[in-house]
Amino acid sequence: METPAQPQHRLQPPPPLTTTITTTTTATTTTTTTQLNIPPPQTALSLLPQSITRHHHQQSRRKFPTGCAAFDEHVLLGGLNGGSVVGISSEDDEFSFTLALQTMAVSLGGEGDEDTTTAALVVTTLPVQSLLPRLREVLVEQLAKRAPLLLTADLNTRVKDCLSRISIARVFDLEGVGEVLEELVLQQRQQQQQQSNCGAKPPDVVVVMGMAGLMNNLFSSRPGDKAAAHSYVGELASRLEGVTALGGDGGPLVVLLNSTTTTTTTTVVGGDDEGTGRSVFQMERGRGRGSRPAWGRVFDGLVGVHLFCGRRGGIAKKGWVVEVLGDEVGVYFTTEGGMEEEVWTRRNREQRWGVLEGRGGGVVDVLL
């Protein structure tokens, strides 16, 4: 286990948006008008080449299964997409953390006895030592499941090999997360410029824990300047986009772990409503009742795929319902068209859901 070195370049919060302020004062009132400089809109034609290129890249990128075969096949349609940002909002932080670790462990362990050079990074506010037992438990569970005939000594060797490819970065605020992301981009650019594979391998899976708490701290520290806080979240979204574009064969899978809230607004400072995702269980729980992702649309703006884990109605006794609330990434399939042309078909995973439960050191499918 190793902790990445202190980055050489500190990511500074972006400056406030350029504004034009006009103040009119009368004997009894003061009126202030603020005008934001918003960039002009782009035409659909100018965005089309970017969209086509993104679809081709997405088709060839690696899929990351969660280790739950039925859920991967019927809900995720093959697994989570490499080169994308996936948010997991869960009523139980331990469950979402286990699901993320299991996804990471499956990619680290390879298929069966196959060795892999997959690397991973965990970004957390917790002490590094507190994560080691949980990491080892999930790795042992997955490696033993994939290679049940392994001797104990061989299993321990495989576990140590996987642990050696996991880096842990401890941060204390959202700016720290931005610094880690910036360092990943800088490392990759340096390797590309030197055309060398020397140095640390960029991670294939990045897991960021405790996003709800980090967002709370960001907005609470700037109660009088919400615009600057929102602007920094936008800067973080750009950093995430840069990280997912790393590497020529597809960028890493980035997983952001979020919590839930039962209030109509996430917090009293800079909060938002339940977000853009529509749950298939919305009519059952009714508007204004039940839990919803913390930070609503603010968190939605950071992710391309949004999973929600919660207890739903009569299914609650059987396990956790994991539903795709939003899917801007999609899954692309190609079929043969006329004149030997390929026809691209996009399948959206929104409102697909499955039931999972924690068992042992991992997460398994529940058959209804």
C-alpha positions as CSV (number, residue, x, y, z in Angstrom):
1,M,0.0,0.0,0.0
2,E,1.3,3.4,-0.8
3,T,0.1,6.9,-0.5
4,P,0.7,9.1,-3.6
5,A,3.3,11.8,-3.2
6,Q,2.3,15.3,-2.4
7,P,1.3,16.9,-5.8
8,Q,3.6,19.6,-7.1
9,H,0.8,21.9,-8.3
10,R,-2.0,22.8,-5.9
11,L,-5.4,23.2,-7.6
12,Q,-6.6,26.6,-6.6
13,P,-10.3,27.4,-6.4
14,P,-11.4,29.2,-9.5
15,P,-11.9,32.9,-9.3
16,P,-15.4,34.2,-9.0
17,L,-17.4,34.6,-12.3
18,T,-16.9,38.0,-14.0
19,T,-19.8,40.2,-13.1
20,T,-21.1,43.6,-13.9
21,I,-22.7,45.2,-10.8
22,T,-25.0,48.2,-10.8
23,T,-26.1,49.6,-7.5
24,T,-28.9,52.2,-7.1
25,T,-29.4,53.7,-3.7
26,T,-32.5,55.7,-2.6
27,A,-33.4,57.1,0.8
28,T,-35.0,53.8,1.9
29,T,-33.8,51.0,-0.4
30,T,-30.7,49.8,-2.1
31,T,-31.0,47.7,-5.3
32,T,-28.1,45.7,-6.7
33,T,-28.2,44.1,-10.2
34,T,-25.7,41.4,-11.1
35,Q,-25.1,40.3,-14.7
36,L,-23.1,37.1,-15.3
37,N,-21.0,36.7,-18.5
38,I,-22.4,33.4,-19.9
39,P,-20.6,31.9,-22.9
40,P,-22.7,31.8,-26.1
41,P,-24.6,28.6,-27.0
42,Q,-23.1,26.1,-29.5
43,T,-24.9,24.7,-32.5
44,A,-25.9,21.0,-32.6
45,L,-23.9,20.7,-35.9
46,S,-20.7,21.9,-34.2
47,L,-21.2,19.3,-31.3
48,L,-22.0,16.4,-33.6
49,P,-18.3,15.4,-34.4
50,Q,-17.5,15.4,-30.7
51,S,-20.5,13.2,-30.0
52,I,-19.6,10.6,-32.7
53,T,-16.0,10.4,-31.5
54,R,-17.2,9.9,-28.0
55,H,-19.5,7.1,-29.1
56,H,-16.6,5.3,-30.9
57,H,-14.4,5.6,-27.8
58,Q,-17.1,4.5,-25.5
59,Q,-17.8,1.4,-27.6
60,S,-14.1,0.2,-27.3
61,R,-13.6,1.0,-23.6
62,R,-13.3,-1.5,-20.9
63,K,-16.3,-2.7,-18.9
64,F,-16.1,-3.1,-15.2
65,P,-18.5,-5.7,-13.8
66,T,-19.6,-5.4,-10.1
67,G,-19.2,-9.2,-9.5
68,C,-23.0,-9.6,-9.4
69,A,-23.7,-11.5,-12.6
70,A,-27.5,-10.9,-12.9
71,F,-27.2,-7.2,-12.0
72,D,-24.3,-6.7,-14.5
73,E,-26.2,-8.4,-17.3
74,H,-29.7,-7.1,-16.9
75,V,-29.3,-3.7,-15.2
76,L,-25.9,-2.4,-16.3
77,L,-25.9,-4.3,-19.7
78,G,-22.4,-5.5,-19.3
79,G,-21.0,-3.5,-16.4
80,L,-19.9,0.0,-15.5
81,N,-18.2,1.9,-18.3
82,G,-14.5,2.7,-18.3
83,G,-13.8,6.4,-19.0
84,S,-16.9,7.5,-17.1
85,V,-17.9,8.9,-13.7
86,V,-20.4,6.8,-11.8
87,G,-22.1,8.2,-8.7
88,I,-23.6,5.8,-6.1
89,S,-26.0,7.4,-3.6
90,S,-26.9,5.0,-0.8
91,E,-29.0,5.0,2.3
92,D,-26.2,2.9,3.8
93,D,-22.6,4.1,3.2
94,E,-21.2,0.7,4.1
95,F,-23.2,-1.0,1.4
96,S,-22.2,1.4,-1.4
97,F,-18.5,1.3,-0.2
98,T,-18.6,-2.5,-0.4
99,L,-20.2,-2.4,-3.9
100,A,-17.4,0.0,-5.0
101,L,-14.7,-2.1,-3.5
102,Q,-16.0,-5.3,-5.0
103,T,-16.1,-3.7,-8.4
104,M,-12.5,-2.7,-7.9
105,A,-11.5,-6.1,-6.5
106,V,-13.0,-7.9,-9.6
107,S,-10.9,-5.8,-11.9
108,L,-7.8,-6.3,-9.8
109,G,-8.2,-10.1,-9.5
110,G,-8.6,-10.7,-13.3
111,E,-10.4,-13.8,-14.6
112,G,-9.7,-17.0,-12.7
113,D,-5.9,-17.6,-12.5
114,E,-5.2,-14.8,-15.0
115,D,-2.8,-12.2,-13.8
116,T,-3.6,-8.5,-14.4
117,T,-1.8,-5.2,-14.2
118,T,-4.9,-3.3,-13.2
119,A,-4.2,-0.5,-10.6
120,A,-6.7,1.3,-8.4
121,L,-6.8,4.5,-6.2
122,V,-9.0,5.2,-3.2
123,V,-9.5,8.8,-2.1
124,T,-10.8,9.1,1.4
125,T,-11.0,11.4,4.4
126,L,-10.6,8.4,6.7
127,P,-7.2,7.2,8.2
128,V,-5.4,4.9,5.8
129,Q,-5.0,2.1,8.3
130,S,-8.8,1.9,8.9
131,L,-9.4,0.9,5.3
132,L,-6.8,-2.0,5.1
133,P,-8.9,-4.7,6.9
134,R,-12.0,-3.9,4.7
135,L,-9.9,-3.9,1.5
136,R,-8.3,-7.3,2.4
137,E,-11.7,-8.8,3.3
138,V,-13.3,-7.9,-0.1
139,L,-10.2,-9.1,-2.0
140,V,-10.1,-12.4,-0.2
141,E,-13.9,-12.9,-0.9
142,Q,-13.6,-12.2,-4.7
143,L,-10.3,-14.1,-5.3
144,A,-11.6,-17.2,-3.5
145,K,-14.8,-17.0,-5.5
146,R,-13.0,-16.8,-8.8
147,A,-10.3,-19.4,-8.0
148,P,-11.9,-21.7,-5.3
149,L,-9.1,-24.3,-5.7
150,L,-6.3,-21.9,-4.7
151,L,-4.3,-23.0,-1.6
152,T,-4.2,-20.6,1.3
153,A,-0.6,-19.6,0.7
154,D,-1.4,-18.9,-3.0
155,L,-4.5,-16.9,-2.0
156,N,-2.5,-14.8,0.4
157,T,0.1,-14.2,-2.3
158,R,-2.6,-13.0,-4.7
159,V,-4.1,-10.8,-2.1
160,K,-0.8,-9.1,-1.4
161,D,-0.2,-8.6,-5.1
162,C,-3.6,-6.9,-5.4
163,L,-2.9,-4.7,-2.4
164,S,0.4,-3.6,-3.9
165,R,-1.6,-2.1,-6.8
166,I,-4.0,-0.1,-4.7
167,S,-3.0,3.4,-3.7
168,I,-4.7,5.4,-1.0
169,A,-4.8,9.2,-0.9
170,R,-6.2,10.9,2.2
171,V,-7.8,14.3,1.7
172,F,-9.5,16.7,4.1
173,D,-11.7,18.8,1.7
174,L,-13.0,18.9,-1.8
175,E,-10.0,21.0,-2.9
176,G,-7.9,18.0,-1.9
177,V,-9.9,15.8,-4.2
178,G,-9.2,18.3,-7.0
179,E,-5.5,18.2,-6.3
180,V,-5.4,14.3,-6.6
181,L,-7.3,14.5,-9.9
182,E,-5.0,17.2,-11.2
183,E,-1.9,15.1,-10.2
184,L,-3.3,12.1,-12.2
185,V,-3.7,14.2,-15.3
186,L,-0.2,15.7,-14.9
187,Q,1.4,12.2,-14.5
188,Q,-0.3,10.9,-17.6
189,R,0.7,14.0,-19.7
190,Q,4.3,13.6,-18.6
191,Q,4.4,9.9,-19.6
192,Q,2.9,10.8,-23.0
193,Q,5.4,13.5,-23.6
194,Q,8.3,11.2,-22.6
195,Q,6.7,8.3,-24.5
196,S,7.8,6.1,-21.7
197,N,6.0,3.6,-19.4
198,C,8.2,4.4,-16.5
199,G,6.8,5.8,-13.3
200,A,3.5,5.0,-11.6
201,K,0.8,3.4,-13.7
202,P,-2.4,5.5,-13.9
203,P,-5.2,3.8,-12.0
204,D,-7.9,1.9,-13.8
205,V,-10.4,2.4,-11.0
206,V,-10.7,5.5,-8.8
207,V,-13.1,5.5,-5.8
208,V,-13.8,8.8,-4.0
209,M,-15.5,8.3,-0.6
210,G,-17.7,10.7,1.4
211,M,-18.8,13.1,-1.3
212,A,-21.8,14.3,0.7
213,G,-19.6,15.4,3.6
214,L,-17.0,17.0,1.3
215,M,-19.8,19.0,-0.4
216,N,-21.3,20.1,2.9
217,N,-17.9,21.4,4.0
218,L,-17.4,23.3,0.8
219,F,-20.7,25.2,0.9
220,S,-20.6,25.6,4.7
221,S,-17.2,27.3,4.5
222,R,-18.6,29.9,2.0
223,P,-22.0,30.7,3.3
224,G,-21.9,34.2,1.8
225,D,-20.5,33.2,-1.6
226,K,-22.5,30.3,-3.0
227,A,-21.6,31.3,-6.6
228,A,-17.9,30.6,-5.9
229,A,-18.7,27.2,-4.3
230,H,-20.8,26.2,-7.3
231,S,-18.1,27.5,-9.6
232,Y,-15.6,25.2,-7.9
233,V,-17.9,22.2,-8.3
234,G,-17.9,23.1,-12.0
235,E,-14.1,23.1,-12.0
236,L,-14.1,19.7,-10.3
237,A,-16.4,18.4,-13.0
238,S,-13.9,19.5,-15.6
239,R,-11.1,17.8,-13.7
240,L,-13.1,14.6,-13.6
241,E,-13.7,14.8,-17.3
242,G,-9.9,15.2,-17.8
243,V,-9.2,12.1,-15.7
244,T,-11.7,9.9,-17.5
245,A,-10.0,10.8,-20.8
246,L,-6.6,9.5,-19.7
247,G,-4.9,6.9,-21.8
248,G,-5.3,5.9,-25.4
249,D,-7.3,2.8,-24.7
250,G,-9.9,4.5,-22.5
251,G,-9.7,6.3,-19.2
252,P,-10.4,4.9,-15.7
253,L,-13.7,4.3,-14.1
254,V,-14.3,6.9,-11.4
255,V,-16.8,6.1,-8.7
256,L,-18.1,8.9,-6.4
257,L,-19.8,7.6,-3.2
258,N,-22.6,9.8,-2.0
259,S,-25.2,9.7,0.8
260,T,-28.9,10.3,0.9
261,T,-31.2,12.8,2.7
262,T,-34.8,12.7,3.7
263,T,-35.4,16.4,3.6
264,T,-36.8,18.4,0.7
265,T,-33.5,20.2,0.4
266,T,-30.0,18.8,1.0
267,T,-28.7,21.4,3.5
268,V,-29.5,24.9,4.5
269,V,-26.4,26.1,2.7
270,G,-26.4,25.8,-1.1
271,G,-28.6,22.7,-1.2
272,D,-30.8,21.5,-4.0
273,D,-33.8,19.3,-4.6
274,E,-33.9,15.7,-5.4
275,G,-32.1,16.0,-8.7
276,T,-32.9,15.2,-12.3
277,G,-33.1,11.4,-12.0
278,R,-36.6,9.9,-11.9
279,S,-37.1,6.7,-9.9
280,V,-39.3,4.0,-11.1
281,F,-40.5,3.8,-7.5
282,Q,-41.4,7.5,-7.4
283,M,-45.2,6.9,-7.4
284,E,-44.9,4.3,-4.7
285,R,-43.0,6.5,-2.2
286,G,-44.8,9.7,-3.2
287,R,-43.3,13.1,-3.6
288,G,-41.8,14.6,-0.5
289,R,-41.4,11.2,1.3
290,G,-38.6,8.7,1.4
291,S,-34.9,9.3,0.8
292,R,-33.2,10.9,-2.1
293,P,-29.6,11.6,-3.2
294,A,-27.8,14.2,-1.2
295,W,-27.0,17.4,-3.1
296,G,-29.5,16.6,-5.8
297,R,-28.6,18.4,-9.1
298,V,-25.2,19.5,-7.8
299,F,-24.1,15.9,-7.5
300,D,-25.8,15.0,-10.8
301,G,-23.6,17.5,-12.5
302,L,-20.5,15.5,-11.6
303,V,-21.6,12.1,-12.8
304,G,-22.6,10.4,-16.0
305,V,-24.2,7.4,-14.4
306,H,-26.1,7.7,-11.2
307,L,-27.0,4.6,-9.1
308,F,-29.3,4.8,-6.1
309,C,-29.3,2.1,-3.3
310,G,-32.2,2.0,-0.9
311,R,-35.0,0.0,0.7
312,R,-38.1,-0.1,-1.5
313,G,-41.6,-1.2,-0.3
314,G,-42.1,-4.9,0.1
315,I,-38.7,-5.7,-1.4
316,A,-36.9,-4.1,1.6
317,K,-36.8,-7.4,3.5
318,K,-35.1,-9.1,0.6
319,G,-32.2,-6.7,0.1
320,W,-31.1,-3.4,-1.3
321,V,-32.7,-2.1,-4.5
322,V,-30.0,-0.7,-6.8
323,E,-31.6,1.5,-9.5
324,V,-30.1,3.5,-12.3
325,L,-31.5,7.0,-11.7
326,G,-29.6,8.7,-14.6
327,D,-27.5,7.5,-17.5
328,E,-25.9,10.1,-19.8
329,V,-23.3,7.5,-20.9
330,G,-25.5,4.7,-22.3
331,V,-24.5,1.5,-23.9
332,Y,-23.8,1.4,-27.6
333,F,-24.3,-1.7,-29.8
334,T,-23.5,-2.0,-33.4
335,T,-25.4,-4.0,-36.0
336,E,-24.9,-4.5,-39.7
337,G,-26.9,-2.1,-41.8
338,G,-27.4,-1.8,-45.5
339,M,-24.5,-1.2,-47.9
340,E,-22.2,-2.9,-45.3
341,E,-22.6,0.0,-42.9
342,E,-22.7,-0.2,-39.2
343,V,-25.8,1.0,-37.4
344,W,-25.2,2.4,-33.9
345,T,-27.9,1.7,-31.3
346,R,-27.9,3.4,-27.9
347,R,-29.6,1.7,-25.0
348,N,-30.4,3.7,-22.0
349,R,-30.2,2.1,-18.5
350,E,-32.3,4.6,-16.6
351,Q,-35.0,3.0,-14.3
352,R,-33.5,-0.4,-14.6
353,W,-33.1,-2.0,-11.2
354,G,-32.0,-5.1,-9.4
355,V,-31.8,-6.3,-5.8
356,L,-28.5,-7.0,-4.1
357,E,-27.5,-7.8,-0.5
358,G,-24.4,-7.8,1.5
359,R,-23.1,-11.3,2.3
360,G,-19.8,-12.2,3.9
361,G,-17.2,-9.8,2.6
362,G,-19.1,-8.8,-0.6
363,V,-22.3,-8.1,-2.4
364,V,-24.5,-10.8,-4.2
365,D,-27.6,-10.9,-6.4
366,V,-30.9,-11.6,-4.8
367,L,-33.4,-13.7,-6.9
368,L,-37.0,-12.5,-6.4
